[in-house]
Amino acid sequence: MSASIPSVQKFLDDLDKKLHETNAVTEFLGTLEARTGIRRLHIVLAIVLTHAVYLIFGYFAELLCNLIGFLYPAYVSIRAVESANKEDDTQWLTYWIIFALFNFLDFFSGSITKYFPIYWLAKCMFFLWLYMPMTLGAQKIYHGFVRPFLVYDANQSQGSADAARREFVQHVKPN
């Protein structure tokens, strides 16, 4: 347990540093901090906690989860397409493959949430892990699970298609 406390503290310290960088969001948080007297780190943690509770108990938890999984990645994907860097294209293309797979699985979400009530929270945390710059989880999942399955399946399908074509040509060919 004591090993996790320093890592939590390091995460909070790193987050606090990020919240003091200069951008539109941190400027807004700075204004809130000045007006309320509440540290911006605590404001962000309160927002995160509120969202987490809503993802467990809220009526539109699925919508919130999908917005979190869609809005930022869509924005960054557009920027990636417009940039010359191809590494970011790969990151976001792999993210969208996994996002689509999970949205397909959401067809069964009614059954899932009955037995796993924190499904939307877990899915949202998973999406965040997939796209956060410090984790780049989408590439890990893609290269570890999705690609090996799809490449194997594509090779199997190609072999079956070639065999079917040969069989067809053999039977259709005039004697």
Rosetta blueprint (number, residue, H / E / L):
1 M L
2 S L
3 A L
4 S H
5 I H
6 P H
7 S H
8 V H
9 Q H
10 K H
11 F H
12 L H
13 D H
14 D H
15 L H
16 D H
17 K H
18 K H
19 L L
20 H L
21 E L
22 T L
23 N L
24 A H
25 V H
26 T H
27 E H
28 F H
29 L H
30 G H
31 T H
32 L H
33 E H
34 A H
35 R H
36 T H
37 G L
38 I L
39 R L
40 R H
41 L H
42 H H
43 I H
44 V H
45 L H
46 A H
47 I H
48 V H
49 L H
50 T H
51 H H
52 A H
53 V H
54 Y H
55 L H
56 I H
57 F H
58 G L
59 Y L
60 F L
61 A H
62 E H
63 L H
64 L H
65 C H
66 N H
67 L H
68 I H
69 G H
70 F H
71 L H
72 Y H
73 P H
74 A H
75 Y H
76 V H
77 S H
78 I H
79 R H
80 A H
81 V H
82 E H
83 S L
84 A L
85 N L
86 K L
87 E H
88 D H
89 D H
90 T H
91 Q H
92 W H
93 L H
94 T H
95 Y H
96 W H
97 I H
98 I H
99 F H
100 A H
101 L H
102 F H
103 N H
104 F H
105 L H
106 D H
107 F H
108 F H
109 S H
110 G H
111 S H
112 I H
113 T H
114 K H
115 Y H
116 F L
117 P L
118 I L
119 Y H
120 W H
121 L H
122 A H
123 K H
124 C H
125 M H
126 F H
127 F H
128 L H
129 W H
130 L H
131 Y H
132 M L
133 P L
134 M L
135 T L
136 L L
137 G H
138 A H
139 Q H
140 K H
141 I H
142 Y H
143 H H
144 G H
145 F H
146 V H
147 R H
148 P H
149 F H
150 L H
151 V H
152 Y H
153 D H
154 A H
155 N H
156 Q H
157 S H
158 Q H
159 G H
160 S H
161 A H
162 D H
163 A H
164 A H
165 R H
166 R H
167 E H
168 F H
169 V H
170 Q H
171 H H
172 V H
173 K L
174 P L
175 N L
